[in-house]
Amino acid sequence: MSHQRVDQLASIQSMLVAGQRSVRIQRHSLLLWGVAGGVLCAETGSIITSERFPVPQDQAFALFAWLGFWIGAVGAFDYVLTRRVKRNSDETLPFAQAQITRAWWMLLGMGVLGSFAMFFYGGGAMIYALWIVLLGLGVYLFGLFSQTFIEWVGMATILLGIVGLATALPFGMTRWLAASVFALGLPLAGWLRSQFNDSHMVPRCIALGVWLIVVAGIPLFVVTPLVAPDTPAASVIPLAMFRPATGEQVVNIPAGTNVSFKVVLNSSLLALPPGHDLSLVLKHPMDIALRNGKPEGRYRIGAGEWASIRDGLLFLRIEQFSPLIENGKPVIRAHAVFNVRALQKASREYE
């Protein structure tokens, strides 16, 4: 009799848990959002470019339309498929799932608006980390009313985005990390959920470790080296001997070379007279690859690895801005940082 009561209590407890965690993420949802998010993260940067949209505002609106179209299309398709699956199984969509789906849409909208706003207010270097964190929040919300393992995956995804920002991962790495979290992380989480969700704590921890290794290891240690820029085949020629020519060339710019920093200032308050360029001095030798006499994007600092300007390693950030009066003249002092991370290795080698 005692065994029957124990079984009854266990059945009641399982029913209560099932009622509290009534949300189920369909496998097609994980696959759809995984593939769509992975492709968007990997390819958007090569489609919405400054070459196609020279004006930053135009580029911002193009990105807004691009992301809005694909995310809206995938979301509508996922909604239709989910309704069909529920209808075929004679089930109704739980109230909690409907509310969480609205929150999911809100998070995606925040990602689109955040990507759009960064063209006007800066912060583009952390765009992929933002998408990773927003994805983690969405998965975590589903996990709160779904399986425990999905909840863990959501928290792990949030941590990946935060760690990427805290460790200042290069822009290219965060791009492939975001693509991996979508394309590999979501489908893999669905498969691991079906295998280990009802297991004890230790198997689930092992499953989460496997998920982290796959999702973070492949983009950081496999994909990033594979997509790294190739070493130019042309021989390096000194800057003094450079003459524009067809084909590939590699020019070496020695340390101490004066570099003219030309600024295009868009302002309703200040104007920059023609010819007033900022004269800078190159602190480390640099090789630049050219195609038909024009830089084509690849460069190398000192004896370091070849990189691409699309990797986002080269950037200018103004950290402090102070208007002053000095010797009776108005002065604006700005503290700027240019390419701190990429120059760390070169600084250790040449200083």
C-alpha positions as CSV (number, residue, x, y, z in Angstrom):
1,M,0.0,0.0,0.0
2,S,2.9,2.3,0.8
3,H,4.4,1.7,-2.6
4,Q,1.1,2.7,-4.2
5,R,1.0,5.9,-2.3
6,V,4.6,6.7,-3.2
7,D,3.8,6.1,-6.9
8,Q,0.7,8.2,-6.7
9,L,2.7,11.1,-5.1
10,A,5.3,10.7,-7.7
11,S,2.7,10.9,-10.5
12,I,1.1,14.0,-8.9
13,Q,4.5,15.6,-8.6
14,S,5.4,14.9,-12.3
15,M,2.0,16.3,-13.3
16,L,2.7,19.5,-11.3
17,V,6.1,19.8,-12.9
18,A,4.7,19.2,-16.4
19,G,2.1,21.9,-15.7
20,Q,4.7,24.4,-14.5
21,R,7.1,23.6,-17.5
22,S,4.4,23.3,-20.2
23,V,6.4,25.1,-22.9
24,R,8.0,23.0,-25.6
25,I,10.4,24.5,-28.1
26,Q,9.7,22.6,-31.4
27,R,12.7,21.1,-33.2
28,H,11.8,23.0,-36.4
29,S,12.0,26.3,-34.4
30,L,15.5,25.6,-33.2
31,L,16.6,24.6,-36.7
32,L,14.9,27.5,-38.4
33,W,16.3,30.2,-36.1
34,G,19.7,28.4,-35.9
35,V,20.2,28.4,-39.7
36,A,18.7,31.8,-40.3
37,G,20.7,33.4,-37.4
38,G,23.9,31.7,-38.4
39,V,23.7,32.8,-42.0
40,L,22.8,36.4,-41.1
41,C,25.7,36.6,-38.6
42,A,28.2,35.1,-41.1
43,E,27.1,36.9,-44.3
44,T,25.5,40.2,-43.4
45,G,28.8,42.0,-43.0
46,S,29.9,41.0,-46.5
47,I,26.5,42.1,-48.0
48,I,25.8,45.4,-46.2
49,T,29.2,47.0,-46.9
50,S,30.5,50.6,-47.1
51,E,31.3,49.9,-50.8
52,R,27.7,49.3,-51.6
53,F,26.4,52.0,-49.3
54,P,29.0,54.7,-48.9
55,V,26.8,56.9,-46.7
56,P,26.5,55.5,-43.2
57,Q,22.8,56.5,-42.9
58,D,22.0,54.5,-46.1
59,Q,24.0,51.6,-44.7
60,A,22.0,51.7,-41.5
61,F,18.6,51.7,-43.2
62,A,19.8,48.9,-45.5
63,L,20.8,46.8,-42.6
64,F,17.5,47.6,-40.8
65,A,15.5,46.5,-43.9
66,W,17.7,43.4,-44.4
67,L,17.5,42.1,-40.9
68,G,13.8,43.0,-40.5
69,F,12.9,41.2,-43.7
70,W,14.6,37.9,-42.9
71,I,13.8,37.8,-39.2
72,G,10.2,38.7,-40.0
73,A,10.0,36.0,-42.7
74,V,11.5,33.3,-40.5
75,G,9.3,34.3,-37.6
76,A,6.2,34.1,-39.7
77,F,7.2,30.7,-41.1
78,D,8.0,29.4,-37.6
79,Y,4.7,30.6,-36.3
80,V,2.8,28.8,-39.1
81,L,4.7,25.6,-38.6
82,T,4.2,25.6,-34.8
83,R,0.5,26.1,-35.1
84,R,0.3,23.3,-37.6
85,V,2.2,20.9,-35.4
86,K,-0.1,21.8,-32.4
87,R,-3.2,21.4,-34.5
88,N,-2.1,18.0,-35.9
89,S,-1.4,16.7,-32.4
90,D,-4.7,18.0,-31.1
91,E,-3.0,20.4,-28.7
92,T,-3.4,24.1,-28.0
93,L,-0.6,26.5,-27.6
94,P,0.0,27.1,-23.8
95,F,-0.6,30.6,-22.6
96,A,2.9,30.8,-21.2
97,Q,4.4,29.8,-24.5
98,A,2.4,32.5,-26.3
99,Q,3.6,35.1,-23.9
100,I,7.2,34.0,-24.1
101,T,7.0,34.0,-27.9
102,R,6.0,37.7,-27.7
103,A,9.1,38.3,-25.4
104,W,11.2,36.5,-28.0
105,W,10.0,38.8,-30.7
106,M,10.7,41.8,-28.5
107,L,14.3,40.6,-28.0
108,L,14.8,40.1,-31.7
109,G,13.3,43.6,-32.3
110,M,15.8,45.0,-29.8
111,G,18.6,43.4,-31.7
112,V,17.5,44.9,-35.0
113,L,17.0,48.3,-33.5
114,G,20.3,48.1,-31.7
115,S,22.1,47.2,-34.9
116,F,20.5,50.1,-36.6
117,A,21.3,52.6,-33.8
118,M,25.0,51.7,-33.6
119,F,25.5,53.4,-37.0
120,F,24.4,56.7,-35.3
121,Y,25.7,56.3,-31.8
122,G,28.7,54.0,-32.1
123,G,29.4,50.7,-30.4
124,G,29.5,48.6,-33.6
125,A,32.4,46.5,-32.2
126,M,30.0,44.8,-29.8
127,I,27.1,44.2,-32.2
128,Y,27.7,40.4,-32.3
129,A,28.1,40.1,-28.6
130,L,24.8,42.0,-28.2
131,W,23.0,39.4,-30.5
132,I,24.6,36.5,-28.4
133,V,23.3,38.0,-25.2
134,L,19.8,38.6,-26.6
135,L,19.7,35.1,-28.0
136,G,20.7,33.8,-24.5
137,L,18.0,35.8,-22.9
138,G,15.4,34.4,-25.2
139,V,16.5,30.8,-24.8
140,Y,16.6,31.3,-21.0
141,L,13.0,32.6,-21.0
142,F,11.9,29.5,-22.8
143,G,13.9,27.3,-20.5
144,L,12.2,28.8,-17.4
145,F,8.9,27.2,-18.5
146,S,10.4,24.3,-20.5
147,Q,13.2,21.8,-19.8
148,T,16.0,22.6,-17.3
149,F,18.7,21.9,-19.9
150,I,17.3,24.7,-22.2
151,E,17.5,27.0,-19.2
152,W,21.1,26.1,-18.7
153,V,21.9,26.6,-22.4
154,G,20.4,30.1,-22.2
155,M,22.5,31.1,-19.2
156,A,25.6,29.7,-21.0
157,T,24.8,31.7,-24.1
158,I,24.5,34.9,-22.1
159,L,27.9,34.2,-20.4
160,L,29.5,33.6,-23.8
161,G,28.4,37.0,-25.0
162,I,29.6,38.7,-21.7
163,V,33.0,36.9,-21.8
164,G,33.5,37.9,-25.4
165,L,33.1,41.5,-24.4
166,A,35.1,41.2,-21.2
167,T,38.1,39.6,-23.0
168,A,37.8,42.0,-26.0
169,L,37.6,39.3,-28.6
170,P,38.5,40.6,-32.0
171,F,35.5,41.6,-34.1
172,G,36.0,38.7,-36.5
173,M,36.0,36.1,-33.8
174,T,32.8,37.5,-32.2
175,R,31.2,37.3,-35.7
176,W,31.9,33.6,-36.0
177,L,31.1,33.0,-32.4
178,A,27.6,34.5,-32.9
179,A,27.1,32.4,-36.1
180,S,28.1,29.3,-34.2
181,V,25.8,30.0,-31.3
182,F,22.9,30.2,-33.7
183,A,23.8,27.6,-36.3
184,L,25.3,25.0,-34.1
185,G,24.1,25.9,-30.6
186,L,20.3,25.9,-31.2
187,P,20.0,22.6,-33.1
188,L,22.6,20.9,-30.8
189,A,20.7,22.1,-27.7
190,G,17.5,20.5,-29.1
191,W,19.3,17.2,-29.6
192,L,21.0,17.2,-26.2
193,R,17.8,18.1,-24.6
194,S,16.1,15.0,-25.9
195,Q,19.0,12.9,-24.7
196,F,19.9,14.3,-21.3
197,N,17.1,16.5,-20.0
198,D,15.6,13.7,-17.8
199,S,19.1,12.6,-16.6
200,H,20.7,13.3,-13.3
201,M,22.8,16.4,-12.6
202,V,26.2,15.0,-13.7
203,P,25.1,13.8,-17.2
204,R,23.4,17.2,-17.8
205,C,26.6,19.0,-16.8
206,I,28.6,16.9,-19.1
207,A,26.1,17.6,-21.9
208,L,26.4,21.3,-21.3
209,G,30.2,21.0,-21.3
210,V,30.0,19.3,-24.7
211,W,27.7,22.1,-25.9
212,L,30.1,24.8,-24.8
213,I,33.1,23.0,-26.4
214,V,31.4,22.6,-29.7
215,V,29.8,26.1,-29.9
216,A,32.8,28.0,-28.7
217,G,35.6,25.8,-29.8
218,I,34.7,25.4,-33.5
219,P,34.5,29.2,-34.3
220,L,37.5,30.2,-32.2
221,F,39.9,27.4,-33.1
222,V,38.7,26.0,-36.4
223,V,36.7,28.5,-38.4
224,T,38.7,31.7,-37.5
225,P,42.1,30.2,-38.7
226,L,40.4,28.9,-41.9
227,V,38.9,32.3,-42.8
228,A,42.1,34.2,-41.9
229,P,43.5,36.3,-44.9
230,D,46.0,34.5,-47.1
231,T,49.6,35.7,-47.2
232,P,50.1,37.7,-50.4
233,A,52.2,36.0,-53.0
234,A,53.9,39.2,-54.2
235,S,57.3,40.2,-52.8
236,V,57.5,43.0,-50.4
237,I,58.9,46.3,-51.8
238,P,59.9,49.4,-49.9
239,L,57.7,52.4,-49.9
240,A,60.4,54.5,-51.6
241,M,60.5,52.0,-54.6
242,F,56.7,51.7,-54.9
243,R,55.2,52.4,-58.3
244,P,51.5,51.7,-59.0
245,A,51.1,48.6,-61.2
246,T,48.5,46.1,-62.3
247,G,48.1,43.0,-60.2
248,E,49.2,42.3,-56.7
249,Q,51.8,44.3,-54.8
250,V,52.9,44.4,-51.2
251,V,54.4,47.7,-49.9
252,N,56.4,48.0,-46.7
253,I,55.9,51.2,-44.8
254,P,58.8,51.7,-42.3
255,A,58.5,52.9,-38.7
256,G,58.8,56.7,-38.5
257,T,57.0,57.4,-41.7
258,N,54.7,60.4,-41.6
259,V,51.1,59.5,-42.3
260,S,48.6,62.2,-43.3
261,F,45.3,61.7,-41.4
262,K,42.5,63.2,-43.5
263,V,39.2,63.8,-41.7
264,V,35.8,64.4,-43.3
265,L,33.9,66.4,-40.7
266,N,30.2,66.6,-40.8
267,S,29.1,69.3,-38.4
268,S,26.7,72.2,-38.2
269,L,29.0,73.9,-35.7
270,L,32.6,73.5,-37.0
271,A,34.2,73.3,-40.4
272,L,37.6,71.8,-41.4
273,P,39.4,74.0,-43.9
274,P,41.0,72.2,-46.9
275,G,44.5,71.1,-46.3
276,H,44.4,71.0,-42.6
277,D,45.3,67.3,-42.2
278,L,46.6,65.8,-39.0
279,S,50.2,64.6,-39.4
280,L,50.8,61.3,-37.6
281,V,53.9,59.1,-37.3
282,L,53.9,55.4,-37.8
283,K,55.4,53.7,-34.7
284,H,55.8,50.2,-36.2
285,P,56.6,48.9,-39.6
286,M,53.6,47.8,-41.6
287,D,53.0,45.8,-44.8
288,I,50.0,46.6,-47.0
289,A,48.7,44.5,-49.9
290,L,47.5,46.4,-53.0
291,R,45.6,45.3,-56.0
292,N,46.1,47.4,-59.2
293,G,47.8,50.1,-57.2
294,K,45.1,50.4,-54.5
295,P,45.0,48.9,-51.0
296,E,42.7,45.8,-51.1
297,G,42.2,45.3,-47.3
298,R,45.0,43.0,-46.1
299,Y,47.8,44.3,-43.9
300,R,50.4,43.2,-41.4
301,I,51.9,45.0,-38.5
302,G,55.6,44.2,-37.9
303,A,56.2,40.5,-38.2
304,G,52.7,39.6,-37.1
305,E,50.0,37.7,-38.9
306,W,48.2,39.1,-41.9
307,A,44.8,40.5,-41.1
308,S,41.9,42.1,-43.1
309,I,40.5,45.5,-42.5
310,R,37.0,43.8,-42.5
311,D,38.1,42.0,-39.3
312,G,37.3,45.2,-37.3
313,L,40.8,45.3,-35.7
314,L,41.5,48.8,-37.0
315,F,39.2,51.3,-35.3
316,L,39.3,54.8,-33.9
317,R,37.6,55.6,-30.6
318,I,37.4,59.0,-29.0
319,E,37.2,58.4,-25.3
320,Q,37.3,62.0,-24.0
321,F,36.2,65.3,-25.5
322,S,37.0,68.6,-23.7
323,P,36.5,72.2,-25.1
324,L,39.0,74.6,-23.5
325,I,40.4,78.2,-23.8
326,E,44.1,78.3,-24.1
327,N,46.1,81.5,-24.6
328,G,43.0,83.3,-25.5
329,K,42.1,80.8,-28.2
330,P,39.3,78.1,-28.2
331,V,40.7,74.6,-28.2
332,I,39.1,71.2,-28.4
333,R,41.2,68.4,-26.8
334,A,40.2,64.8,-27.5
335,H,41.7,61.6,-26.2
336,A,41.5,58.9,-28.8
337,V,42.5,55.3,-29.0
338,F,43.5,53.7,-32.3
339,N,43.8,50.0,-32.6
340,V,45.1,49.2,-29.1
341,R,44.5,45.5,-29.2
342,A,46.1,44.9,-32.6
343,L,49.2,46.8,-31.6
344,Q,49.8,45.0,-28.4
345,K,51.8,42.2,-30.0
346,A,53.8,44.7,-32.2
347,S,54.5,46.8,-29.1
348,R,56.1,43.8,-27.3
349,E,58.3,43.1,-30.3
350,Y,59.5,46.5,-31.2
351,E,59.6,48.5,-28.0
